[in-house]
């Protein structure tokens, strides 16, 4: 299953990878890149000061104050140029196309102003849709520099690039922004293949063939505009203030002055990543890029492809390996890193389209999570379809029947349909007497007969089945099949069937008890219920459960049944364990009763062990295990010869070796009984010594199980204080003294000390010994 899921994620990743090259991706990716550009602007704006540029706005204020209608008379521009000449402006760029002839006097004045201007004047022209240049008048061109101002817009209408070079019908030429920047340095722009040179600044061009859909049909090279400034960040002055002389001194000295229209009525405002911006400020940003060396270089496309490939692999791993929400959040973290990488690279003058990488990742994220969600819903419906089924009868439970029945009444159906009530009188008695296999087989035959007529059945009780979607004449057929089966199997069950014609307002949940009661009283084999059998109060509308509520309740009922069964099973296991324990304990008691010296030994060891366990503050579960192990610790002696067990006198080495096996024998006796698995180590190792010289495995220290060490202390004490045929019992004080002697070698020293304290507390140790300890 995991392998299949992994393969699906790879296929979805390949599909998402194709989005990088999809024609639909740029629209979204460009918007993501624009967001990065806005953040970059706010992080970087204080570092850029366009001190070389002053923008003169033909704004709304200018249109109100100047009496002349738009377009203005050229005499006004002549006046402005003469003022700028006087103010020693280095370069003046007119983002205005002086097409055609104006009034003769105004044209002469403007031509004279251009001739007398000591700096460089840059006039604009543009190309029509056929690529024809529309130049200013020839008299203006003689004493100025001209450059085209056509600015390409992306498919979404946003201007992100500037045309630096163009090849049209009249030859090659540079843009107005390029020529304005070059004139500031007093040089001419140069072109070397895809690179423009402005003084020492290199401008890398993106070659493109632009169709008439983008306003111009010509071959041109473009460069990315790095939008560093908004209009408010430039030095601005209204055109009306310029011609009236209302401006600070030296404002224009040695500056690049750009004159352009910003008034709303002139409609020279365009969309940019930083919002709406007049055309003159778009050109101003391009000029700032050149003068400040902030030109953006495009990151090679193969790097973007590699980043996308690695990001998709990492995203797939996160979605595959982590939980739903964690996988999404970690994947969004990858997207955020790519987004900030875009911003970071801008500080180093690199243009990285994070949007082109982010869009496929986002699509991968959406597709994968949609797949996971649909898979989840599919699994949920599978569970839902399985949960309502009774595992014994293979028919629906009653809650699901009510829900489906309610939906069926609201749906459009053709022909008459009937609710069916099947009464199997005597089946409850059969279920109590028969074994499980017979009951399951019987239900299999019953459900097979039911499914011949409808797939929609539920068990109402032990003896009642309800169904729907039945036809009127099918009642006799179903009864005959069931009667034949019960007769063949010699099962004493009487079958009666009732049919109720369905109508939209019937509330089957409240009406069923009345139908069943009527069917139990009748003697007919097949009954057609009358509508009035269900009283009016049972026709009230029943609240319908939704899928998830029903699933929860079904599962809750199953859990209650399961917990009940687990409780019964644990109870039965407890009873079985108790029986085993009593039987084995009886064997130990019988074994010890053969020798009057060992009779009651296991009970005494158990008592001492529990006293010590209480002293150690062990939990109830551990104390129970110690109790059972202590009572059965000598169980293995059943496998030892009585001649050895009851021998008077010293045992030979062979006899002692046989005795040493009683722990192993006891463990093997209990091993098949899984209920005693936890106490076997205590029995097996109760003769291990703390110094590691004991048996059967020579364990030492705390490697010996705690229960075994406790039993060892108790067993040693009882063996010393109980007489044997070959030795007398130790007095209590001698037994205590011996325990102190063998602690650290035979017994756990801490447990030995605690055991002595127990003897003191229980007043089992003579007072004299107690006083000697104190002394």
PETA-V188254 format. One line per field, one symbol per residue. ss: DSSP state (H for helix, E for strand, L for the rest). psi: psi as a letter, one per 20 degrees, with the letter a starting at -180 (. if undefined). burial: I if it has 9 or more other ideal C-beta (glycine too) atoms within 8 Angstrom, else O. A space follows every 10 residues. Layout:
ss = ???
psi = ???
burial = ???
This chain:
ss = LHHHHHHHHH HHHHHHHHHH HLLLHHHHHH HHHHHHHHHH HHHHHHHLLL LLEEEEEELH HHHHHLLLLL LLLHHHHHHH HHHHHHLLLL EEEEEEELLL LLLHHHHHHH HHHHHHLLLE EEEEEEELLL LLEELLLHHH HLLLEEEELL LLLLLLLELL EEEEEEEELL EEEEEHHHHH HHHHHLLLLE EELLEEEELL EEEELEEEEE LHHHLLLEEE EEEELLLLLL HHHLEEEEHH HHHHLLLLLL LLLLLEEEEE ELLHHHLLEE EELLEEEEHH HHHHHHHHHH HLLLLLEELL HHHHHHHHHH HHHHHHHHHH HLLHHHHHHH HHHHHHHHHH HHHHHHLLLE ELLHHHHHHH HHHHHHHHHH HHHHHHHHHH HHHHHHHLEL LLLLLELHHH HHHHHHHHHH LLLLLLLEEE EEEEELHHHH HHHLLHHHHH HHHHHHHHHH HLLLLLEEEL LLLEEEEEEE LHHHHHHHHH HHHHHHHHLL LLLEEEEEEE ELLLLLLHHH HHHHHHHHHH HLLLLEEELL HHHLLHHHHL LLLLLLHHHH HHHHHHHHHH HHHHHHHHHH HHHHHHHHHH HHHHHHHHHH HHHLLLLLLL HHHHHHHHHH HHHHHLLLLH HHHHHHHHHH HLLLHHHHHL LHHHHLLLLL LLHHHHHHHL LHHHHHHHHH HLLHHHHHHH HHHHLLLLLL LLLLLLLLLL HHHLLHHHHH HHHHHHHHHH HLLELLELLL LHHHHHHHHH HHELLLELHH HHHHHHHHHH HLLLLLHHHH HHHHL
psi = ghgggggghg ghggghhhhh jqiighgghh hghgghhggh ghhihiipol iipppopnah gghhhphqqp qqqihghggg hhghghjlpg popolpomqa pbqggggggh hhhhhiphbp poqqrrpahj jppnrrqhhh hhkrpqqqjp pqqrhjjpoi rpphqqoahj aqrrrggghg hhhhikrqqq pndjpppodj ppopqoqqop rihkipnrpq pqqppnnhqr hiiqoqqqhh hgiijmqqqj hipkropppr piqhiillpr prhjappqhh hghhgggggg hjkkpppppq hhgggggggh hggggggghh hrrgghgggh hhhgghghgh hggghhhjkp oonhhhhhgh gghggggghg ghghhggghg hggghhgipp hgikrqrhgh ggghgghhhi rpqqrpqqpp ooonpihggg hhhqrggggg gghghghghg ihhqjnqqpg ahjppqrrkq qgjighgggg ggggghggil pnpppqpqpp pqqhjpnhgh hghhgggghh hqiqgppoqq hjhoqhijjq ppppqrghgg gggghgghgg gghggggggh ghgggggggg ggghhhgggh ghihohhipj ghhghgghgh ghhghilqrh ghhgghgghg hjhjhiihjq phhghjppap qrhgghhghi ihggggghgi giohhjhhig hhghjijqqh jjjaqijkqr bjhpqghhhg hgggggghhh jpqrhjqqqq qghhgghhgh gjqiggqogg hgghhhhghg hjkipqhghg hhgh.
burial = OOOOIIOIII OIIOIIIIII OOOOIIIIII IIIIIIIIII IOOIIOOIOI OOIIIIIIIO OIIOOIOOOO OIOIIIIIII IIIIIOIIII IIIIIIIIOO OIOOOIIOII IIIIOOIOII IIIIIIIOOO IOIIIIIOOI IIIIIIIIII IIIIOOOIII IIIIIIOIOO OOIIIIIIII IIIIOOOOIO IOOOIIIIOO IOIIIIOOOI OOOOOIOIOI IIIIIIIIII IOOIIIIIII IIIOOOOOOO IIOOIIIIII IIIOOIOIII IIIIOOIIII IIIIIIIIII IIOIIIOIIO OOOIIOIIIO IIIIIIOIII OOOOOIIIOI IIOIIOOIIO IIIOIIOOII IIIIIIIIII IIIIIOIIIO IIOOOOOOOI OOIIOOIIII OOIIIIIIII IIIIIIIIIO OOOOOOIIII IIIIIIIOOI IOOOOOOOII OIIIIIIOII IOIIOIIIII OOIIIIIIOI IIOIIIIIIO IIIOIIOOOO IOIOIIIIII IIOOOIIIOI IIOIIIOIIO OOOOOIIOIO OOIIOOOIIO OIOOOOOOOI IOIIIOIIOO OOOOOOOOOO OOIOOIIOOI IOOIIOIIIO IIOOIOOOOO IIOIIIOIII IIIIIIOOOO OIIOIIIIII IIIIIIIIOI OOOIIIOOOO IOOOIIOIII IIIIIIIOII OOOOOIOOII IIIIIIIIII OIOIOIOOII OOOIOOIIII IIIIIIIIOI IIOOOOOOOI OIIIIIIIII OIIOIIIIIO IIIIIIIIII OOOOIOOOII OOOOO
